Amino acid sequence: MAGVVYGHWLLINVTDKDGQLGGMDALGYVSWSRWGTLLFQVMPVFFLVGGYVNARSWTAHAQHARDPASLPPPRATPQSPVAPPIPWAAWVRWVRHRAIRLLRPATVYVAVAVLAVAAARLAGASPGEVAEAGWLVALQLWFLPVYLLVIALTPALLAAHRRWGLAVPAAMAVGAAAVDAAVLGLHLPVVGYANYLLVWGAMHQLGFGWHDGTLTRPRWRPYALAAAGILLLTGLLLWSPFPVDMIGDGEPVTNTTPPSIALLAFAAAQLGILLAAEPAASRLLSRPRLWRLVSRLNTRAITVYLWHMVPVIVIAVTLYPSGIIPQPTIATAEWWLLRLAWFALLTLVLIPIVLIFTPADRPLPARSPDRPVSPAVLLVGYIAAAVGLAKLAIAGFAPDGRLPLLVLAAYAVGLAALAAAPRLGRLRPRSGTGP
């Protein structure tokens, strides 16, 4: 998380010219910064951990669906037989629960952003400034619709993992390479959207292998994964159009929009190294005080992720127009020195924001976990919420200086459908009205 936050803060360069606030991406001005993205691109870790957590959560939920009186096993084993099919109703209930858990803090963030845009326009801020600020604080929302997709597919993908193991992410990697070939060779950009599932989904799938041990036992497997990723990434950087930049956008060929096989190769190297270091990290975290600290910080992870760009807007609006903060040329010694003060200021602003909004990330008390959920209503809500978030991530909260009312309406409809799905699921035909 520190890599995400400080990486983004490092690359944002606020400008104030004749009272007009703006911003520049330092990535194009620091000669080595594109190589630095190999250190700051840590989203593969989020999907790996997400795969582990979702496998654990779905395993427990499925066990309860089969036998409500039983306790779920704490960890699956690679030798366990393929489990019998889970009732469709259990799948639907679990997906809704995980989606609500993710969308609660996101909805608070969206609501505050909408109010901020409306207030800025009423205060007389220019449409250009509002549009740029609204785009800046919406960028990180891209993660949510992609993650909602892998949540919805987790039961099916976990069943595929239990049947075919690591062949599933390997097949997804082959599919990602084929998509890249179609996008770059056949000039079919629309096909690239498939890689949002194939590339990020492959990383999520590796989390299943971490959960049941197929990726970590025997111990040479993480090293083999890292070596394969390094070799493939090296070859792609030398003999393909994919750039070394694992974060940036706006180039003719990128690794993130859509995600590429080069990003997946990088992820394999990164995640292999991470899993190879897991035993040593586990020993370190076995210290009670350190583990309590990590656990406490982990409860604030999604809050930090969602809100970490807000301090940039706060500092830009309050300090830059007054001339208190100098504006040296990017990549000069003065600019680098100013980055230290920049980091300190943003951190001081972020801390109270996180403390205020962390309660939105706490799970609601479980109520009637076995109550029926309407699959049709859930599907409508899921799609509407995911599309709304995707549109916000692409265009921002004020694409033309005004709120995107249709996009926000779609998101609101999605939330309403997700909330209503259990109530509508309880409806049953009256006796005598049909078979």
N, C-alpha and C positions, 0 to 999 in steps of 0.2 A: 504493500500500500504506500509506503514511503517513496518507492520508486515511481509509482504513478503520480503522486502528488507533486513531489519535487521535480520530477521530470517535466510535467506540464508547466509548473511555475518557472522553471529554467528557460523554457522556450518562448514564453509569453513576454513580449516587449511592448509596454504601453507607451503611446505617444500622445502628445497634446500640441496641436498646431493651430494657432490663432483661435484658441478656445474650442477646437473640435477634437474630441477624444477619439483615438483610434488604436490600432494594435498591429504588431508585426510578428511574424514567426521567425525566431532566431535560427531555426534549423537551416535556412538557406544562406546564413551569413557566417556561421562557425564552421570552419573547414572540416573538422573531425566529428561534427555533431551527428552525422548520419551513422557513423560507426558507433557512436555513443548510444544509439537507439537499441543496440544489442544488449545494453545493460538496463535500459529503462522500460523496455517492452516486457512487462510481466503478466499480461492478461492470460497467457497460457496457463500460468499457475492457478488463476482463479477457476478456469474450466477444469483443470485436473482435480483440484480440491472439490469443486462442485460435483464432479462425477463420483468421487468417493462419498461425499455427504448424501447425494441423491440415491446412490446404491444402498447405503446404510438405511436411509429413511424408508425407501420403497420396500426393502427386505422386511423391515419391522412391520410396516403397514400390511404387506401381503400376508405375513405370518398371522397377524391379528385377524385378517379377513377369512383365512382358512379355519383358524381356531381361536376365537376371542379369549379363551381362558389361558392360552399358552403365552409364554414370554418369548420374544424374538431372540435369536442368537446374536451375541454382540458382534460377531464378525463372520462373514461367509468364508467357506473354504473352497479352493479350486477343485477338490475331489468330490464335493457334494453333487448329488444327481440333479438333473434339471427339474425344477419345481413344477408341479401341476399348474395348469392355467389359472389365472386369477379372475374372479368375476369382473365383468366390465364396470360394475358400479364401484368397486374398490378403486379401480384405476381412476375413474372420474373424480371420486372424492379426494384422492391423494393429489391429483393434478390441481384441483381447485385450491386445496389447502396450501400447497407450495406456491401457487401463483399469488394468492392473497398475501402470503408472508413476504413476498418480494415487492408487491405493488403498494403495500401500506406506506413505507417510507418514500417510495417514488411519488405517490399521490400527494403527500405533504409537500414534497419539493416542487412538483408541478403547480400546486395551488399557490405557493408563495411566489414562484416565478411569474405566474399570471398576474397576481396582485401587484408585483413590482413593476411589470411592464405597464399596466394600467396607470399606476401612480406616476411613473416617469413621463408618460404621455400627457397626463393632466398637469404635471409640473412644467411642461413646455420643452422637454428634451427633444432634440431633433430626431426624425425618423431613422436617419442613418446611424446615429449613436445607439438608439434603442435596438435597432436590428442587429448591430454587431454585438452588443452586450447579450442580447437574447440568444444569438447563435453560440456565443462563447460558453454560456452556462448550460446549454443543451447538448453539447458534444458528447458527454459521457453517457447519455441515455441510450446510445447505440447498443450497449451491453445488454440492456433489459429485454428487448424483443428477441434477441438471439438466445439468451438464456431461457426465456419463456418457451422457446421452441424445443430446446433440448430437455427441459422439464417435461413437456407434454409427451415426448418420445421416450423418456427414460424407461418405463416398464418394457416396451418393445425392444429397445436397444440393450437393456440389461439381459433380457431373455436371449437375444442374439449372442451376447457375450458369453453366457453360460453354455451355449451350444457350440460356438466356434472360437471363443477366446480372442486372442490377439489378432486373429485373421480379420476381424471386423475393422479395427482401425487401419490395418494394412490395406484392406479393400477400399476404405474411404480415402486413403492417400492416393491410391491409383485413380480413383474417381476424380479427386481434386486435380491431379495432373491432366487428366483428360479434359476437364472443364477449362483449365488454363490454355490448353492447346486449342480448344474451340474459340475461346475469347481472343487469343492473340493470333492464331493462325487462320481461323475462318472468319474472324471479325464478327463474332456473335456475342456482344456484350451482355445481353439479357441472360445468357447461360451462366454468367458469372455468379448470379445470385445463389446458385446451388452450392457454391463453396462456403457460404455462411454456415450451412449445415455440415458439409463434408469436412471442412478444415477445423472449425471450432468444435464440431461434434466429435471428431477424431480425438481431440485433446480430452474432451469430456469422457470419451470411451476409455481412454487410458486410466482415468480415475477408477473405473470399474476394476481394471486389472490391479490397481494399487489396493483396492478394497479387499479383494479376495486372494491376493498374493500372487496371481499369475504373472504380474509384471515385476515382482521383487524377489521371487524364489524360483530358481536359485539366484544367488546374489550377483551373478554376472549379467543378468538381463538388463538392469538399468544402465550399466556401462555399455552394453551392446546398443541399447537405444540411443544413448548419447553419441557413440561413435558413428552410428548410421546417420544420425541427424547432421553431425558435423561434416561428414563426407558428402552427403547430398547437398547441403547448403553451400559448401565450397564449390562443388561442381556447378550449381545453379548460378552462383555469383560470377563465376568465371566464364561460363558458356551459355548464358541465357540472358534475356532482357531484364530480369528481375533485379532491382536495386538492393543495396545493403540496408537501406532505410526500412525499418520494421514498424514505423509509426506514421510517417508523413503521408500526405495526400496531395493531389494537385499535379502530379507528374503523369506523363503518358502511360507509364506502367507502375503500378503500386502493389504493395504486399498486403494491404489492409482493406481496400475498397474496390473490388472484393478481395477477401483473403486469398492468398496464393499458396501453391505448393512450397514456395520458398519460406513462407511464414510457418508452415507446418513442419518443415525440416528444422527451422530454428527452434520451434517448440519442442521437437523430439530431443534436440541437444540439451536445451534448458531443463526439460523435465527429467531426462535421464540423469543429469548431474544432480538435480534436486533429490531424486529418489535414491541415488547412490549415497547421498549424504544423510539420508533419513535416520539410520541407526545412531550416528553421532549426534544429530539434532535431538533425537528422542532422549538420549542420555542426558543431554544438556537441559532439556525441558522437564526432566523428572524432578528437578529441584522445585519444591512446593512454592516458594515465593516467586520464582521466575514464571512458573506455570500460571499462577494466579494473575500475574501481571499480563501475560499473553492472553489469557482468557478474558480479562477485563477489556483489553484493547480490541479483541476480536469482536466483542459485542457492538463495537462502534464502527466496524469496518465499512458497512454499506453507507452509513451516515457520512463518514469521511469521504468516501468515493463520490457520493452525490453532491456534496456541498463544497468540495475543495476549490472550485473555480469562483465561488461567490466572493471570497476575500479579494480576488483580483479586481472585481468590479467596485467593491467598497473602497479599496485604496485608490483606484483610478479616479473615482468620482470625488473623493474627499481631499486628496493630496496633490494630484497632478495639476488641476486648474490653478492652484495657488502658487505653483512654481517651487514648492518645498522640495520636491524630488527632482534632481537633475535628470537630463535625458542624453547621456553620452552615446556615441556611436556604438552599435552592436559589435561585440567581440574585442573591444579595446580593453586595456587594463582597468580603466575607470569603470567600464561597464561590468566587468567581472567582479570588481570589488563591491560595486553597488548591489550585485546579486545577493551578497550575504545579508545586507540590510533588508533587501526585498524579501528573502526567505523569512527573516525574523519577523517582519511586519505581518506578512501573510499568516504565519503560524499563530501569532498573537490574536489575529482576527478569527482564525478558524476554530481555535479552542472553545470559545464561548458558543459559537454556532453549533458545534458538535454536541456540547453539553445540553443545549436547549432542545435539539431535535433528535437526540438519541432515543427518547421514549417512543418515538414513532416506529422504531425498528424492533421493539420488543414484541414477541408473539402474543396474540390474544389468547385468553384461556380457552382450552379445548371444550367444545360444547357438542354433545351428540355426535361423536365421530362416525357413527354408522348411519346417520340420516341420509336418505336418498338425495341425489343431485341430478338435475335434468341435464343429460348430455348435450342436447341441442342448444339450450340456453347457455351452458358453459362454453360451447364452441363459439357461439356468437360473441360472447363477452371476451373470450380469449383472443379471437382474431381482431376485434375492434380495439381492444386495449393495446395489443402488440403493434397494430398498424399505426395507431395514434402516437405511440412512443417513437416508432421508427420515423414518422414524418417530422416529429419535433426534433429528433436527433439530426436529421438532414438539413432542415430549413431553420430551426431555431424557434424561439417563442414569439418572435416578431419579424417574420421574413421580409415584410415591406414596411416595417415600423408600426405595424398593427398586429393585434392578436389573431392567430389563425383559428377562427371560431369553428370552422367545420372540423378541423383536426381535434380541437379540444372537445367538441361535441362527440366525436367518435370515441375518444378516450373515456368520456363520461358515460356513454352508453355501454362501453365495455365493462366499466366498474359496476354499473347498475345491474348488468346481466350476471356478473360473477356473484354479486351479493344476493340476487334473487334466485339463483339456480337451486339452492336447497329448498326454498319455499315452494317453487314450482315443481320440484322433484317429488314433493309429498302428495301432489294432486293425483288422484286415482279415479278411473271411470266409475260411475255409480253402478251398483249391481243391477243387472238386467238390461244394461244398455248395449251389451255386445259380448263376444266371447272373451 
